[in-house]
Amino acid sequence: MRKDRKIDRREALKLMAAGSGLAASSLHAATNKSELKGGAHLSHPASHKYARIVIAGGGTAGIIAAARTRRAAPNAEITLISPNTTHLYQPGALFRAAGLMSQSEMVRETASFFPDNVTWLQEKVTGFDPEHNRIETEKSGKLPYDVLIVALGCAYDYGAIEGMDSSMIGKEGILSIYLNDTVKGTAEGAELSGALFEKMKADVVTASKPLEILFCEPDTPVKGKGSGLSLMLLYLDMLQKKGGDKKVRFTYVTPDEVLLDEKMFNHALGKIVKKYPSVEVLYRHRLTKVDAAAKKATLTSGDQTIEKAYDYIHITPPMQAHRLVRESALAVGDGPQKGW
């Protein structure tokens, strides 16, 4: 048994920093083993100390965390806990919903991305015990760690919108590319949205009046922020080739005062959107209710609400931290980040 199990605060911080920066990296998922195995291009390791590092989650973020940490801490004992043997390329849902990518192109074997010299426990995480530096799993029980990296992703809360649940996607003109199962490696939302898009394209040709198409963003943190906007612009381009400006009207609904937080991208996108008379942006609004039978959406801004009819609506769901995080001592207790 190793005697040098304990690491000091400085070394722990170095190791945690080595596995950070994952949010941005995960939005640009690598597509081959070398890209993920390579991790960060560090000129030298951040620490040579021995430490037990546990990574909860084996999606893109978890695998990148393992690769970065393996290079930064060559003497660490790294364990990644995740049951999914299939890796789902989630950004591909955008293109699958537009008919530009197949389901088979969105999946790879997780093992093909897995970094060398990292132990993979193919089981579910069942709980966290940060006070005792332990993580609980369904088969191996409680495992100790010196450093914990949580990469379990977000939970989608479709039910936070009155009248809405995930079973409605693909019906009554409701689209959402977010619905998926990362354990099984399936992208139901993209498949169902893609089928509705085919119907949408046919409707543009035969419609006697412009189609009303809504794209709604939530007022919560969002994984892959901007995906709804990207899909709207993609659909706009493809639909206008069928019927032009007079056959479609898009409304982009966002609780923010800008399209994207990054000034450079926001400025560029703003110029693009202004070129299209068929696009309206409702800033400082959010979707609070869906009447699927009547195809009406209730949009709220402060204490004011408006009702808007639609033919099709794409919903980016409100998001929250994974249930295991929310219910653990890891979660923020109060304030705007409560539960994360």
C-alpha positions as CSV (number, residue, x, y, z in Angstrom):
1,M,0.0,0.0,0.0
2,R,1.2,3.5,-0.8
3,K,2.3,5.5,2.3
4,D,2.1,8.9,0.6
5,R,-1.7,9.0,0.2
6,K,-2.2,12.4,1.8
7,I,-1.6,15.5,-0.3
8,D,-1.5,19.1,1.0
9,R,-3.9,21.8,0.0
10,R,-1.5,23.3,-2.6
11,E,-1.1,20.0,-4.4
12,A,-4.9,19.4,-4.3
13,L,-5.5,22.8,-5.9
14,K,-3.0,22.0,-8.6
15,L,-4.7,18.7,-9.4
16,M,-8.2,20.3,-9.4
17,A,-7.0,23.0,-11.8
18,A,-5.6,20.4,-14.1
19,G,-9.1,19.0,-14.6
20,S,-10.9,22.3,-14.9
21,G,-12.0,24.3,-18.0
22,L,-14.2,21.4,-19.0
23,A,-17.4,23.4,-19.9
24,A,-15.8,25.0,-22.9
25,S,-14.0,21.9,-23.9
26,S,-17.1,19.7,-23.8
27,L,-18.9,21.9,-26.3
28,H,-16.3,21.0,-28.9
29,A,-16.3,17.3,-28.5
30,A,-13.4,15.5,-30.1
31,T,-14.2,12.9,-32.7
32,N,-11.2,10.6,-32.6
33,K,-9.3,8.8,-29.8
34,S,-6.1,10.8,-30.1
35,E,-7.9,14.2,-29.5
36,L,-9.5,13.0,-26.3
37,K,-6.5,10.9,-25.1
38,G,-4.2,13.8,-25.7
39,G,-6.0,16.1,-23.3
40,A,-4.4,19.5,-22.6
41,H,-1.2,20.3,-24.3
42,L,0.7,20.8,-21.1
43,S,4.4,21.5,-21.4
44,H,5.1,19.7,-18.1
45,P,3.0,18.0,-15.4
46,A,1.3,20.2,-12.8
47,S,2.1,17.7,-10.0
48,H,4.2,14.6,-9.5
49,K,2.5,13.7,-6.2
50,Y,0.5,10.6,-5.7
51,A,-3.3,11.2,-5.3
52,R,-6.5,9.3,-5.7
53,I,-8.6,11.2,-8.3
54,V,-12.1,10.1,-9.0
55,I,-14.1,11.4,-12.0
56,A,-17.9,11.0,-11.8
57,G,-19.3,10.9,-15.3
58,G,-18.0,9.5,-18.6
59,G,-19.4,11.8,-21.3
60,T,-17.2,14.2,-23.2
61,A,-16.4,16.3,-20.1
62,G,-15.5,13.3,-18.0
63,I,-13.2,11.8,-20.6
64,I,-11.5,15.1,-21.3
65,A,-11.1,15.5,-17.5
66,A,-9.4,12.1,-17.4
67,A,-7.1,12.9,-20.3
68,R,-6.1,16.3,-18.9
69,T,-5.6,15.0,-15.4
70,R,-3.6,12.0,-16.6
71,R,-1.1,14.2,-18.3
72,A,-1.0,16.8,-15.5
73,A,-0.7,14.2,-12.7
74,P,1.3,11.3,-14.1
75,N,1.6,9.6,-10.7
76,A,-2.0,9.9,-9.7
77,E,-4.4,7.0,-9.5
78,I,-7.3,8.0,-11.7
79,T,-10.7,6.3,-11.7
80,L,-13.6,7.3,-13.9
81,I,-17.0,6.0,-13.0
82,S,-19.6,5.7,-15.7
83,P,-21.9,3.0,-17.0
84,N,-22.2,4.2,-20.6
85,T,-20.3,2.0,-23.1
86,T,-21.6,4.2,-26.0
87,H,-20.4,7.8,-26.3
88,L,-23.1,10.2,-27.7
89,Y,-21.8,13.2,-29.6
90,Q,-24.5,15.6,-28.3
91,P,-23.6,18.6,-30.5
92,G,-24.6,16.4,-33.4
93,A,-28.2,16.6,-32.3
94,L,-28.4,20.0,-34.0
95,F,-27.4,18.5,-37.4
96,R,-29.5,15.3,-36.9
97,A,-32.6,17.5,-36.4
98,A,-31.9,19.2,-39.8
99,G,-31.3,15.9,-41.6
100,L,-27.6,16.6,-42.0
101,M,-26.2,13.8,-39.8
102,S,-27.3,10.3,-39.1
103,Q,-27.8,8.7,-35.7
104,S,-24.9,6.3,-36.4
105,E,-22.6,9.3,-36.9
106,M,-23.5,10.6,-33.5
107,V,-22.2,7.5,-31.6
108,R,-18.9,5.8,-30.9
109,E,-17.7,3.2,-28.5
110,T,-16.6,4.9,-25.3
111,A,-13.6,2.7,-25.1
112,S,-12.3,4.2,-28.3
113,F,-11.9,7.5,-26.6
114,F,-10.7,6.3,-23.2
115,P,-7.3,7.6,-22.0
116,D,-4.6,5.1,-21.2
117,N,-3.8,4.3,-17.5
118,V,-7.2,5.4,-16.2
119,T,-9.4,2.8,-14.4
120,W,-12.9,2.6,-15.7
121,L,-15.6,1.5,-13.3
122,Q,-18.6,0.7,-15.6
123,E,-21.3,1.4,-13.0
124,K,-23.5,4.2,-11.8
125,V,-22.6,6.7,-9.2
126,T,-25.3,6.6,-6.4
127,G,-24.2,9.3,-4.0
128,F,-21.6,11.7,-2.7
129,D,-20.1,12.0,0.8
130,P,-17.8,15.1,0.5
131,E,-17.3,15.4,4.3
132,H,-15.5,12.1,4.3
133,N,-14.0,12.3,0.8
134,R,-16.0,9.4,-0.5
135,I,-18.2,8.6,-3.5
136,E,-20.8,5.8,-3.6
137,T,-21.4,3.5,-6.5
138,E,-24.0,0.8,-7.2
139,K,-21.6,-2.1,-7.2
140,S,-18.3,-1.1,-5.6
141,G,-19.8,0.7,-2.6
142,K,-17.9,3.6,-1.1
143,L,-14.7,4.7,-2.7
144,P,-12.3,7.2,-1.1
145,Y,-10.7,10.1,-3.1
146,D,-8.3,13.0,-2.6
147,V,-9.7,14.9,-5.5
148,L,-13.2,14.6,-7.0
149,I,-14.2,15.9,-10.4
150,V,-18.0,15.9,-11.1
151,A,-19.0,15.7,-14.8
152,L,-22.5,14.2,-14.6
153,G,-24.0,16.8,-16.9
154,C,-27.4,18.6,-16.5
155,A,-30.9,17.4,-15.9
156,Y,-33.7,18.6,-18.2
157,D,-36.8,19.9,-16.4
158,Y,-39.4,20.1,-19.2
159,G,-42.1,19.9,-16.4
160,A,-41.1,23.3,-15.2
161,I,-43.1,24.7,-18.2
162,E,-46.8,24.4,-17.5
163,G,-48.5,22.0,-19.8
164,M,-45.2,20.5,-21.0
165,D,-43.4,17.2,-20.5
166,S,-40.8,15.3,-22.5
167,S,-43.4,12.8,-23.9
168,M,-44.9,15.6,-26.0
169,I,-41.8,16.1,-28.1
170,G,-42.4,15.1,-31.7
171,K,-46.2,15.7,-31.3
172,E,-48.3,18.8,-32.0
173,G,-45.5,20.6,-33.6
174,I,-43.2,20.5,-30.5
175,L,-39.5,20.0,-31.1
176,S,-36.5,19.8,-28.8
177,I,-33.1,18.5,-29.7
178,Y,-32.0,18.1,-26.0
179,L,-34.0,15.0,-25.2
180,N,-31.6,12.1,-25.1
181,D,-30.2,9.2,-23.1
182,T,-26.5,9.5,-22.7
183,V,-26.2,6.1,-21.0
184,K,-27.8,4.3,-23.9
185,G,-26.3,6.7,-26.5
186,T,-29.6,7.7,-28.1
187,A,-30.8,11.1,-29.2
188,E,-34.6,10.8,-29.3
189,G,-35.1,14.6,-29.4
190,A,-33.0,15.0,-32.5
191,E,-34.8,12.1,-34.2
192,L,-38.3,13.3,-33.4
193,S,-37.4,16.9,-34.2
194,G,-35.9,15.8,-37.5
195,A,-39.2,14.1,-38.5
196,L,-41.1,17.2,-37.7
197,F,-38.7,19.3,-39.7
198,E,-39.5,17.1,-42.8
199,K,-43.2,17.9,-42.2
200,M,-42.3,21.6,-41.7
201,K,-40.6,21.7,-45.1
202,A,-43.6,20.2,-46.8
203,D,-45.9,22.6,-45.0
204,V,-43.9,25.6,-46.3
205,V,-44.6,24.6,-49.8
206,T,-48.4,24.1,-49.4
207,A,-49.2,26.7,-46.6
208,S,-51.6,29.5,-47.5
209,K,-50.1,31.7,-44.8
210,P,-46.7,32.0,-43.2
211,L,-45.8,29.3,-40.7
212,E,-45.2,30.7,-37.2
213,I,-42.2,29.0,-35.7
214,L,-41.0,29.7,-32.1
215,F,-37.6,29.0,-30.6
216,C,-37.7,29.4,-26.8
217,E,-34.8,29.6,-24.3
218,P,-35.1,29.1,-20.5
219,D,-34.0,31.4,-17.7
220,T,-31.7,28.8,-16.2
221,P,-28.1,27.9,-17.0
222,V,-28.0,26.0,-20.3
223,K,-25.7,23.3,-21.6
224,G,-24.7,24.1,-25.1
225,K,-26.1,27.6,-25.0
226,G,-26.9,29.0,-28.4
227,S,-27.9,25.6,-29.8
228,G,-31.5,26.7,-30.2
229,L,-30.4,29.9,-32.0
230,S,-28.1,27.9,-34.3
231,L,-30.9,25.5,-35.1
232,M,-33.3,28.4,-35.9
233,L,-30.8,29.9,-38.3
234,L,-30.2,26.6,-39.9
235,Y,-33.9,25.9,-40.4
236,L,-34.4,29.5,-41.6
237,D,-31.8,29.0,-44.4
238,M,-33.2,25.6,-45.4
239,L,-36.8,26.6,-45.3
240,Q,-36.3,29.8,-47.2
241,K,-35.0,27.8,-50.1
242,K,-38.4,26.2,-50.1
243,G,-40.7,29.2,-49.7
244,G,-38.8,32.4,-49.1
245,D,-39.4,35.1,-46.5
246,K,-43.2,35.1,-47.1
247,K,-43.7,31.5,-46.0
248,V,-42.1,31.5,-42.6
249,R,-42.0,33.7,-39.5
250,F,-39.5,32.9,-36.8
251,T,-39.7,34.3,-33.2
252,Y,-36.7,33.7,-31.0
253,V,-37.6,34.0,-27.3
254,T,-34.8,34.6,-24.8
255,P,-34.8,35.8,-21.2
256,D,-31.5,37.6,-21.8
257,E,-30.9,41.1,-23.2
258,V,-28.5,39.8,-25.8
259,L,-28.4,36.8,-28.2
260,L,-25.1,35.5,-26.7
261,D,-23.0,36.6,-23.8
262,E,-19.8,36.9,-25.8
263,K,-19.8,40.4,-27.3
264,M,-18.0,39.4,-30.5
265,F,-20.5,36.6,-31.3
266,N,-23.5,38.6,-30.2
267,H,-22.6,41.5,-32.5
268,A,-22.1,39.2,-35.5
269,L,-25.3,37.2,-34.9
270,G,-27.2,40.4,-34.3
271,K,-26.2,41.6,-37.8
272,I,-27.2,38.3,-39.3
273,V,-30.6,38.3,-37.7
274,K,-31.4,41.8,-38.7
275,K,-30.9,40.8,-42.4
276,Y,-34.0,38.6,-42.2
277,P,-37.4,40.4,-42.0
278,S,-38.9,37.1,-41.1
279,V,-37.1,36.9,-37.8
280,E,-38.3,38.6,-34.6
281,V,-36.4,38.5,-31.3
282,L,-38.3,38.8,-28.0
283,Y,-35.7,39.7,-25.4
284,R,-36.4,39.4,-21.7
285,H,-39.1,36.9,-22.3
286,R,-39.4,33.2,-21.4
287,L,-41.8,30.3,-22.1
288,T,-44.0,29.6,-19.1
289,K,-46.9,27.6,-20.5
290,V,-47.7,25.5,-23.5
291,D,-51.2,24.7,-24.8
292,A,-50.3,21.9,-27.2
293,A,-53.9,21.2,-28.3
294,A,-54.4,24.8,-29.2
295,K,-50.8,25.4,-30.3
296,K,-50.4,28.4,-28.1
297,A,-47.4,29.5,-26.0
298,T,-47.5,31.8,-23.0
299,L,-44.5,34.1,-22.8
300,T,-43.7,36.0,-19.6
301,S,-41.6,39.1,-19.1
302,G,-41.7,40.3,-15.5
303,D,-45.3,40.5,-14.5
304,Q,-46.5,40.7,-18.1
305,T,-47.6,37.8,-20.2
306,I,-48.4,37.4,-23.9
307,E,-50.0,34.5,-25.7
308,K,-48.5,33.6,-29.1
309,A,-49.9,31.0,-31.6
310,Y,-47.5,28.8,-33.4
311,D,-47.3,26.0,-36.0
312,Y,-44.1,24.7,-34.6
313,I,-42.1,25.4,-31.4
314,H,-38.6,24.3,-30.4
315,I,-38.1,24.2,-26.6
316,T,-34.7,24.4,-24.9
317,P,-35.8,23.0,-21.5
318,P,-35.0,24.6,-18.2
319,M,-32.0,22.9,-16.7
320,Q,-30.8,22.0,-13.3
321,A,-27.9,20.1,-11.8
322,H,-27.9,16.3,-11.8
323,R,-30.2,14.9,-9.1
324,L,-27.3,13.3,-7.3
325,V,-25.6,16.7,-7.0
326,R,-28.8,18.5,-6.0
327,E,-29.4,16.1,-3.2
328,S,-25.9,16.0,-1.9
329,A,-23.7,18.3,0.3
330,L,-21.9,19.3,-2.9
331,A,-24.8,21.5,-4.0
332,V,-25.0,25.3,-3.3
333,G,-27.5,25.8,-0.5
334,D,-28.9,29.2,-1.3
335,G,-28.9,32.0,-3.7
336,P,-29.3,32.1,-7.5
337,Q,-27.0,29.0,-7.9
338,K,-29.0,26.9,-5.4
339,G,-28.8,23.2,-6.2
340,W,-25.8,23.5,-8.5
